């Protein structure tokens, strides 16, 4: 086994152990010393990795159920569905789809966010993480080009999604980099314009455009 393969196996085991223990993918990424782009890229390209991730999340959920923390349909849903919802929100950036993954209604999700400050903070963090992943994926595809034998990635739609949620990204950048609001807004606008120009350059030969 090569040194590179051994290192990969080592971090993957640490990552899956952390997922099974804490149930939060973002926390497991930090525990394994990896980036979100590396982990989600691995998940997209390796079915075995995706399968092991599902198993680790299931192990966490099973342990929560055994401990009596089962999801409720009343006004105080428990931690299990929230973990599932937040993990799905990172991947989809869609509240309705994430609620469906967690087997709970969007109405109950929004009610929980209003009542639970920590859940509201985790919600914002999940959205920011999802946007960062989307940005990294866009950059990777714009640099390398679209795979000839795979599905085409809609860079224009991704760019519009990032622009739609620029306020969330702006707030996150201000907090993470200790910037004021004006500086954070300028940074986000510059990043979005840079991505837009890359998309236009990549699409030019196909006759596409970005609105």
C-alpha positions in Angstrom: 0.0 0.0 0.0 1.4 3.4 -0.9 1.9 6.2 1.6 -0.8 8.3 0.0 -3.3 5.4 0.2 -2.4 4.8 3.8 -3.0 8.5 4.6 -6.3 8.4 2.9 -7.5 5.4 4.8 -6.4 6.9 8.1 -8.3 10.2 7.7 -11.3 8.4 6.4 -11.5 6.2 9.4 -11.1 9.2 11.7 -13.8 11.0 9.8 -16.3 8.2 9.9 -15.7 7.6 13.6 -16.4 11.3 14.3 -19.6 11.2 12.2 -20.8 8.1 14.1 -20.0 9.8 17.4 -21.3 13.3 16.8 -23.7 13.0 13.9 -22.4 16.3 12.3 -20.5 16.1 9.1 -18.9 19.6 9.5 -17.6 18.6 13.0 -16.2 15.3 11.6 -14.4 17.2 8.8 -12.6 19.3 11.4 -11.8 16.3 13.5 -10.3 14.5 10.5 -8.2 17.6 9.5 -9.8 17.9 6.1 -11.7 20.5 4.1 -15.3 20.4 3.1 -14.3 20.4 -0.6 -12.1 17.3 -0.1 -14.8 15.4 1.8 -17.7 16.2 -0.4 -15.6 15.6 -3.5 -14.7 12.2 -2.2 -18.4 11.5 -1.5 -19.4 12.4 -5.1 -16.7 10.3 -6.8 -16.5 7.3 -4.5 -19.7 5.2 -3.9 -18.0 3.2 -1.1 -17.2 6.4 0.7 -20.8 7.6 0.3 -22.0 4.2 1.6 -19.8 4.4 4.7 -21.0 7.9 5.4 -24.6 6.7 5.3 -23.6 3.9 7.7 -21.9 6.3 10.1 -24.9 8.6 10.2 -27.3 5.6 10.7 -25.1 4.4 13.6 -25.4 7.8 15.2 -29.1 7.9 14.7 -29.6 4.3 16.1 -27.6 5.2 19.2 -29.8 8.3 19.7 -32.9 6.2 19.5 -31.5 3.7 22.0 -30.8 6.5 24.4 -34.4 7.6 24.2 -33.8 10.7 22.0 -36.3 9.7 19.4 -37.8 12.3 17.0 -41.1 13.7 18.1 -43.9 15.1 15.9 -45.0 17.6 18.7 -43.7 21.1 19.2 -40.3 20.1 20.5 -38.5 17.9 18.0 -35.4 16.2 19.3 -31.8 16.3 18.2 -31.9 13.3 15.8 -34.0 14.9 13.1 -32.1 18.2 13.5 -28.8 16.5 12.8 -30.3 14.8 9.7 -31.9 18.1 8.6 -28.6 20.1 9.0 -26.5 17.6 7.1 -29.0 17.6 4.2 -29.1 21.4 4.3 -25.3 21.5 3.7 -25.7 19.4 0.6 -28.9 20.8 -0.8 -29.3 24.4 0.4 -33.0 23.7 0.3 -35.1 23.8 3.4 -38.1 21.8 2.0 -35.8 19.0 0.6 -33.8 18.8 3.9 -37.0 18.6 5.9 -38.2 15.8 3.7 -34.9 13.9 4.4 -35.5 14.4 8.1 -39.2 13.2 7.9 -40.5 16.4 9.3 -42.6 19.3 7.9 -41.1 22.6 6.9 -43.5 24.3 9.3 -42.1 22.4 12.2 -38.6 23.1 11.1 -39.1 26.9 11.0 -40.9 26.7 14.4 -37.9 24.9 15.9 -35.6 27.6 14.5 -37.6 30.4 16.1 -37.5 28.6 19.5 -34.0 27.2 19.5 -31.2 29.7 19.2 -28.5 27.1 18.9 -30.4 25.4 16.1 -30.8 28.7 14.3 -27.0 29.2 14.5 -26.4 25.7 13.2 -28.8 26.4 10.4 -26.9 29.5 9.3 -23.6 27.6 9.6 -25.0 24.7 7.4 -26.1 27.2 4.7 -22.7 28.9 4.7 -20.9 25.5 4.5 -23.2 24.5 1.6 -22.4 27.7 -0.3 -18.7 27.3 0.3 -18.9 23.8 -1.1 -20.8 25.0 -4.1 -18.3 27.7 -4.7 -15.4 25.2 -4.5 -17.2 22.8 -6.9 -17.8 25.6 -9.4 -14.1 26.6 -9.3 -12.9 23.1 -9.8 -15.2 22.5 -12.8 -14.4 25.9 -14.3 -10.7 25.1 -14.1 -10.8 21.5 -15.2 -13.8 21.6 -17.6 -16.9 19.4 -17.7 -16.3 15.6 -17.8 -17.1 14.2 -21.2 -19.0 11.2 -20.0 -20.8 12.7 -17.0 -23.8 15.0 -16.4 -23.3 18.6 -17.1 -23.1 21.0 -14.1 -25.3 24.1 -14.4 -22.8 26.7 -13.4 -25.2 29.5 -14.2 -27.8 28.2 -11.8 -25.2 27.7 -9.1 -24.0 31.3 -9.6 -27.5 32.6 -9.3 -28.0 30.6 -6.0 -24.8 32.1 -4.6 -26.0 35.6 -5.6 -29.4 35.0 -4.1 -27.9 34.2 -0.7 -25.1 36.8 -0.8 -26.4 38.4 2.5 -25.8 35.1 4.4 -22.3 34.8 2.9 -21.6 38.4 3.7 -22.5 37.9 7.4 -20.3 34.8 7.6 -17.3 36.5 6.0 -17.7 39.4 8.4 -17.6 37.1 11.4 -14.9 34.7 10.2 -12.5 37.4 9.0 -13.3 40.1 11.5 -14.4 42.5 8.8 -17.0 45.3 8.9 -20.2 44.9 6.8 -19.0 47.2 4.0 -15.7 45.3 3.5 -17.5 42.0 3.7 -20.1 43.1 1.1 -17.3 44.3 -1.2 -15.4 41.0 -0.8 -18.5 38.9 -1.7 -19.4 41.1 -4.7 -15.8 40.7 -6.0 -15.9 36.9 -5.6 -19.3 36.6 -7.3 -18.2 38.8 -10.2 -15.0 36.7 -10.5 -17.1 33.5 -10.6 -19.5 35.2 -13.1 -16.6 36.0 -15.5 -15.2 32.5 -15.2 -18.7 31.1 -16.1 -19.0 33.4 -19.0 -15.6 32.4 -20.3 -16.3 28.7 -20.0 -19.8 29.0 -21.6 -18.7 31.3 -24.5 -17.9 28.5 -26.9 -21.3 26.9 -26.2 -23.3 30.0 -26.9 -24.7 30.0 -23.4 -25.1 33.1 -21.1 -25.6 33.8 -17.5 -28.4 36.2 -16.5 
